[in-house]
Amino acid sequence: LKHGRICMLASLGCLVQEVVHLPSEATSNPVASEAFFQVPAGGLWQIFTVIGIIEHVSNGFNMSGETMFKSGRAAGDLGFDPLNFGKNPTARARYELAEIKNGRLAMLGFSG
């Protein structure tokens, strides 16, 4: 689920990047694959470090497949439902299936 969510955001980001630009010459490249290589190495290390910290904290520092869900938490359930979409079990199952399908489609779309 997490990779599908990331690819949904990445697909949206690729489309938005072609239209919206920051006012700097360094950020004016509309092609995502070329713009990635314009980022300095120090900036990439900062991004990867922050992503690693978020992964460790969100999984309770349990990074193996055997220990990641030992608390009983379901995959993708981060306890964030501000609009209470998960109250109705039938609707929740439908939303979960739609999220999986859209995530898979986004993975294919983002890959090329």
N, C-alpha and C positions, 0 to 999 in steps of 0.2 A: 504494500500500500504506500509506503513511504516513497519508493522510487516512482510510482505512478503520480503521486502528488507533486514531486519535484519536476517530473517531465511535463506535467500540465502547466506549472509555472514557467518552465523553461520555454515551452512552445509559445506561450503568450509573450514572454520576454523577447523572443526572436522576432515576433511580428511587431511589437511596440518599438523595438530598437530601430527598425527601418524608418519610422516616422518621427519619433521623439528623440532629440539629441540634447545633451548638455552643451552649454556655450563654449566649450573648449575644443581646440583642434585635436587634442589627443582622444577625445570621446566622440568624434564625428564620423567614425567608420560605421556604415549601416550593416556590414556583413559580420555576423556573429563569430564565425570561425576565424576571421582575420582580426577582429577586435580583441579576441582572447590573447593573441600574441603581442598586442600593444601594451598590455598591462605589465608593469615592472615585476621582476621576480619577487621582490620584497612584498609587493601587494598580493601576489598569489599565495605566498606563504602565510600571510595574515588571514586571507580568506579560508585556506585549508585548515589553519589552526582553530579558527572560530567554529568552523563546521565540525571539527573533531571534538571540541569542547561541548558543543550542543548535543552531539550524538552520545557522548559519555554521560552527560547529565540527564538527558531524557531517558536513557536506559538504566539509570541507577548504577552506572559503572559496571554493569554486567554485559560484556560484549560478546560472549560466546552464545551460540544457538541454544545450548543446554540451560544456561542460567538467565538468559534475557527475559524470559516470561515466567520465572519461578514464582512471582508474586500473584499470578493468576490473571494478569492484564492481557487482554486480547490484542492481537497485532493491529496496529493503527489506532487503537483506542487510547488517546492521550488525555481523556477527561475534559475535553473542550467542546461544549455544545451550548453556546450562548443563546441560540434560537430554539432550543428544545426540540430538535428534529428527531431525537432518539426516544421520545416518550412512547410513541406508538410502535410496537414491535414489527407490525407488518410494513409500515412506512420505512422503518429503519432498515429492514432487510432489503427493501427495494432500493433505498439510497446507497447501501453498501455495495449492492450488485452494480448499480450505475457507476459508482466511483471506481470499482475495479475495471469495468469495461472502458470507461473514459480514460483511466490511467494507462491501460494497455494501448489504447489508440494513440495517446499522447507520446508513449514511448516509441511507437512506430513513426509517428509524425516528426518527433524531434531527432530521431536517428537518421532521417534523410528522406 
